[in-house]
Amino acid sequence: MALADMSFESGRKLGLASSLIFVIGPIIALLLDGLLFFSIFFTFSSTITNGGRTVGSPFPAFGAIWIGAVGVFLISLVGIIMFIVAMYQLSHYYGEPGIFKNIVYSLIVAIVGAVSFALLLVALILFRVGISTSSAPGTGLFIIGFLGILGAFLVIVLFSCLFFKHAFNKLAEKSGVHSFETAGLLIIIGVIVPFVAWIGWIFAVSGFNSLKPKPTETSSTYYTTSLPPATIQNKYCPNCGAPNNLDAAFCKNCGKQLQ
C-alpha cells in the first residue's frame, strides 16, 4: 500500500474513533451524573424513612462515580489527541494545510480562553470574599462581573468553533463529503445549545465513515505517428491542368503532349 493511502486510512480511522468518543463520552457522563443523583437521593430518603438514622453512606458510590468521571476525562483527552493527528494526516493527504492549521488555531483560542476564564473567575471570587469582609454590599457587582466573564468566555469559545468549522469546511471541499460542513455548523450552534454540538459530532462520525481515497490518477500518453507524405499518383497537364497517369504521354483531356 502506498504511503499516501496509509496516511489516508490512518487519518480516517483516527477521525472516526475520536468522533465516536465525543459522541459516547457525554452519554457516559450523563449516566454517571444520574447515578450520583440517585445515590444521594437514596441515602437521604433512607435516612428520613428510618427516623434520622443513617443506614448507608453515599461515599462509596461517590468514589466509583468519580473514578468513572476521571476515566471519561482521560478517554476524552485521548480522543482530542487522536482527532488532531487525524486532521494532520488528512491535511497532508489532500494537500490542504488549512485543514490542520484551523484546528491548531481553534485549540489555541480555546486554551487561552479557558485559562483566562479560570483566572478571572478566581479573581472575581477573591474580590467577592474581600467585599464580604467589609460593610459594603457586593452581591450585585459579583453577579455583573460573573455574567461579564461568562459572556466573554462564550465569545472566545465561538471564535474557537469558527476555526473548527473552517477546518471541517476545507475537509468537506477536498473530500466531497458534505457531512463535515453540517457538523461544523452544528458545533457552532452548540456554543449556545450544547445538545446541538453533540448532534454535530454524529454528523462528523458519518463524514469520517464516508471518506473515500482519491481516485488513482493514471497518466495516458498518446503517441502519434507521422505518416509519410502521400505518393503522387498523377501527372498534371501543363496545358489544361487535368490529372493523368504517370506513364501517359498525352493528356487525356486536351490531347497535348505531356512533358
Stockholm file with secondary structure:
# STOCKHOLM 1.0

chainA/1-259         MALADMSFESGRKLGLASSLIFVIGPIIALLLDGLLFFSIFFTFSSTITNGGRTVGSPFPAFGAIWIGAVGVFLISLVGIIMFIVAMYQLSHYYGEPGIFKNIVYSLIVAIVGAVSFALLLVALILFRVGISTSSAPGTGLFIIGFLGILGAFLVIVLFSCLFFKHAFNKLAEKSGVHSFETAGLLIIIGVIVPFVAWIGWIFAVSGFNSLKPKPTETSSTYYTTSLPPATIQNKYCPNCGAPNNLDAAFCKNCGKQLQ
#=GR chainA/1-259 SS CCHHHHHHHHHHHHHHHHHHHHHHHHHHHHHHHHHHHHHHHHHHHHHHHTTTCCCCCSHHHHHHHHHHHHHHHHHHHHHHHHHHHHHHHHHHHHTCHHHHHHHHHHHHHHHHHHHHHHHHHHHHHHHHHHHHTSSSCCHHHHHHHHHHHHHHHHHHHHHHHHHHHHHHHHHHHHHCCTHHHHHHHHHHHTTTCHHHHHHHHHHHHHHHHHCCCCCCCCCCCCCCCCCCCCCCCCEECTTTCCEECTTCSBCTTTCCBCC
#=GC SS_cons         CCHHHHHHHHHHHHHHHHHHHHHHHHHHHHHHHHHHHHHHHHHHHHHHHTTTCCCCCSHHHHHHHHHHHHHHHHHHHHHHHHHHHHHHHHHHHHTCHHHHHHHHHHHHHHHHHHHHHHHHHHHHHHHHHHHHTSSSCCHHHHHHHHHHHHHHHHHHHHHHHHHHHHHHHHHHHHHCCTHHHHHHHHHHHTTTCHHHHHHHHHHHHHHHHHCCCCCCCCCCCCCCCCCCCCCCCCEECTTTCCEECTTCSBCTTTCCBCC
//
